[in-house]
Amino acid sequence: MRVLAVFTLLLFGVVGGALWYVRSLLGPAGGAAYTLTVKPGDTLAGVAATLQARGIVKNGDVLRFLMRRSGTAGSLKEGLYDLNGQMTAEQVAAKLAGPARIPTVSVTIPEGRRVRDLPAIFQKAGFDGAAILKVLNDAALSPYASGKQANLEGFLFPATYDLRPQATPGQVVQTLLDRMNREFTPERVESARKLGLSVRDWVILASMVQAEAANDAEMPVIAGVFLNRLRDGMTLGSDPTVAYGLGKNLPELDRSAGDFTKDTPYSTYTRAGLPAGPINNPGQAALLAVLQPRRTLPDGRDAVYFLHGLDGKIYVNHTFAEHNRDIARYR
């Protein structure tokens, strides 16, 4: 009887010890925070071994058992999993069964940048700038640029994009095009049509507004001046169009060298109407300013001239004489 009792106690001790051991394997392993990267072809066995080595779980086999038991052993997805050694094995298993965090690279395209500026921005972010430039030069990717200009200038929406590092040049550029196309809602396209502008005309004018305006508040005023001058058959006289046509940046323009009398398809000094194409990639504020222009002065007369004074303000006038007066005052 005593032997049986001792055996029973030993058995309970062994079972209890085994249960305690198994339970301890489920607890936190105590390792530091670790971001697991799952790539195509990675297996649960390999992942479990890595997590054991990193101190995220105490035993990789226990993690595999938990995921098999819950039916999630095949749930690993390509991407990132943020883990730490304070998680229990069950919490780690649940995390791995959930969605992966997709790795991205953040790229910011500022308003008003030209196509020629973009490859360097993408190159800095880790993409192949030369390959992206090749796609940017494929005007056929946009119905608004195709057959009308040499590249996608104007139709690449400036914004901050979270892109996958593995994205191809075509995918990167298409992302910018798709975002710009979202600006062309039926209501906005109809508003442009009422102003006598096609979608491409709207973007061209918006790119001029983007280049001319010192801030968003000025944009409707400048758009109003340009629309009035278009209506009246006047040349638009926009310095940034001259710079674009000559392949220069605005500060590089040289009046004494005859830059403003050199004729290019983009010069709005030598040619009436809109330039041959967009001169940069305008943002939403410039696009909307064209559709919501401020075309009159406080006294009700049409706004026809504007200039930026050395004091940082914009001065808008109806007559050329008034314009010259303000040039003398504020330049």
Phi, psi and omega in degrees: 000315179297322179297318180297319180296315179297318179299317180297317178297318178297319180297313178298324179295317179295313180297315180298320179295320179296317179297318179298319181296314179299317181296323180295329179291341179277343185282174179301142181271343175088004181286169179285167177302142184211133176260113179277129176256119178258121180252161177306133179095347178293143181251159177298322180299316180293319179296315181298320179295319178297316182292327176293317181295329181274356180076026177272323172231155180282329184214120181296326180295325178295318178299315179298319179298315181299319182286325175293318181297324181271358179077019182249013183299334180260019187267357180300133180238154178297134179143201185247142176234121180270115186231166173205161185285002175269356179276147173283165179299324179292322177293321177296316179299319180294321179297316181292336179279346181272189182288145176276152172276123184279126179292135180225161174242127180274126180232126180252124175255108180291155177299142173086003178284148178271165176305319183295341180276339191287320181305320180295324178296315180289324178299318179297330180275359176104004179266170179275099184300319181295320179292324178291321178300322179300319179288322179299334180273006179262088183297340182295346181287344178239129179296339181276337180259332186303125178076000183242339181207169189277343182211194185264019180310131177098338188247022179245105190291127178282124182189179172263126183243137172260104187252148176286136182303331182274002182299138178283160176307321179296319179293321180298308182295321180297327177299317179291320178296316181298321180294321177295320181298335177292340177286339186270063179288157179304322181294318180289320178298322178292322177297319178295319180300321180294338176271002182082021184245134168284174177301316181294318177301317179302315181292320178301311181295321178297323179294325176292317178299317179302317183287329186273329189282138175278340179199171184296327183296331180283341190300313179298327179294311181294320177299319179298318178299312182297318180295321178294319180292322175299314180301322184272001178076020180273153171292150185277335174056047182258117182302318181300332178290325176296313180301316181297315181297331180266000181071026182249163166273155187306315181295345183275353181296140183229105181296323182292338178272002177085018182302325186277352176254353177286129184270125171225164179297348181259347184289124177262015170262321183267346182227143177279162177083190181286155174294173187296340181189178177300149181252003175188188178252102186284153177270182184296321182300318179291320179298315182288329179298323179295325181276344180231060186284158172251102192261352182235157175278169178304332180273004176094349179284155179294141173277122186235336181229149172213156174209155175260124179277165178293345178276002178088001181263160175256136181241126186240137183221168179262324184247158179293326179296317178295322179298313179297324177300317181286332174297316179294326182282317194245359176254000000 
